[in-house]
Amino acid sequence: MAEITQKLVLPETFQGVRDELAGQIGMMWELIKAPLIVPLLRLGVYICLAMSLMLFMERVYMGIVIILVKLFWKKPEKRYNYELIQDDEELGGSNFPVVLVQIPMYNEREVYKVSIGATCGLSWPSDRLVIQVLDDSTDPAVKQMIELECQRWASKGINIRYQIRETRGGYKAGALKEGLKRSYVKHCEYVVIFDADFRPEPDFLRRAIPFLIHNPEIALVQARWRFVNADECLLTRMQEMSLDYHFTVEQEVGSATHAFFGFNGTAGVWRIAAINDAGGWKDRTTVEDMDLAVRASLKGWKFLYLGDLQVKSELPSTFKAFRFQQHRWSCGPANLFRKMVMEIIRNKKVGFWKKVYVIYSFFFVRKIIAHMVTFSFYCVVLPLTILIPEVHVPIWGAVYIPSVITILNSVGTPRSIHLLFYWILFENVMSMHRTKATWIGLLEAGRANEWVVTEKLGDSATKNKSGDVSKNKTNAKSAPKRLRFKFADRLNTLELGFAAFLFFCGCYDYVHGKHNYFIYLFLQTFSFLIAGFGYIGTIIPSS
């Protein structure tokens, strides 16, 4: 009888201890919630609302300006001196300036032929064109293939040079800087840069160079990117939406109002004198292109963006490659802002409003605030307010302002308007990585100078979607194979962790909440799960 009583008492004792422990934890939570947690979360809401308003005003400002530009601004050919270079049989090519084309490469097995072939097909006198392939490849087989391709074009009379370095010091900036030191380019007036996946049209130089010839104050002519694999999967479609806004609005507004914007690193023509005047290429950050653009602008040089001059290129089609690219694109500008903000403030050659535009609009709002507010507000602060109902988020901050910002962002790609909702969820997922990278750049932490070259797979797979079956079978044999990853390699723990957090908040809101945020939270949870399991690059979008 005593044994039976003991067995019955033990569970009751355990239950009592558990209840007592839960009660103590609840009491401790109540003790710290009111004086500490609630004020901190309320402060977070105020900060996020302030950042949302800053981003909202920036988007509205650019929206107004782009409408005015499209309706009333003169075309670049009317705003600047512009006259096409005419072929002259008597003069030959002597009335054409000597142009250098640089193609930096790093193990570009799948795309090297595309860029070299397109560049060698440029409509420009052969004796006034120097093509420089800057190969930093570490794969001997790839290096040999690129060198043989250069020799093949050289045998056709093209002035193409194959250059290698002993080390990859400075990465892309180091390669470009080293290329400009070669004796055979000293007579070149302009330099064009194309990444390995870019393929310019034959008339690219004939349309861009006249702006530089007839306007000595212009240092850079930037072309727009177009994407050959935008329809490959949902991942590439989402990237197209983001980048089209960048080119359609941000670059156009910067060019029209302040003659300044960030150089995109490729598909642009530089005046070599302007590069030298700005101090040349520097490898202090992972955005050597933006670094050069800011320094040249502080010297008083002007930039011109040509939206109708377009160059085909390739988007990253694997989530891993896209994450590395976004880390570099988010970390680099923040790190550059840290290093140049005082230099911009002290500069005497540019006016006050241009300084405001560069520091506040170009750097602070677009490169820092835009990343941080998306993640901190919609993935952290807003879900936490569900668990702590004492903190209230106004409807205008939670719904109205982000809705307007999203609509304004969609103007760049009207054909993808039906994917806008997916794009919002996707951008929220990526904002986590961008915010992390931004803080790394601002604090100049360990990965601040990490440079991982974006993997390119070529567009053969895209081509195979059209045409007859026999052609598809033929192309499939030569198409590059998409890299396959083991399931463990696909897993992204940060995304999975936030998926669990948002799912818990969604369940809590479903049971106890009053605002019906659980609908958004469950959808965002699903997006984080897809990214967490690494399958976002396999989803095919509807056209």
Helices and strands as residue ranges (DSSP letters): H 2-32, I 33-37, H 38-72, H 76-79, E 99-105, H 112-120, G 126-128, E 129-135, H 140-154, E 160-164, H 171-180, G 183-185, E 190-193, H 204-214, E 218-227, H 234-245, I 246-251, H 252-257, E 268-271, H 272-277, H 288-298, E 302-313, H 319-346, H 352-356, I 357-369, H 370-375, I 376-381, H 382-387, H 395-395, I 396-400, H 401-409, G 410-412, G 414-419, H 420-443, H 460-463, H 469-478, H 487-490, H 493-512, H 518-532, G 536-538
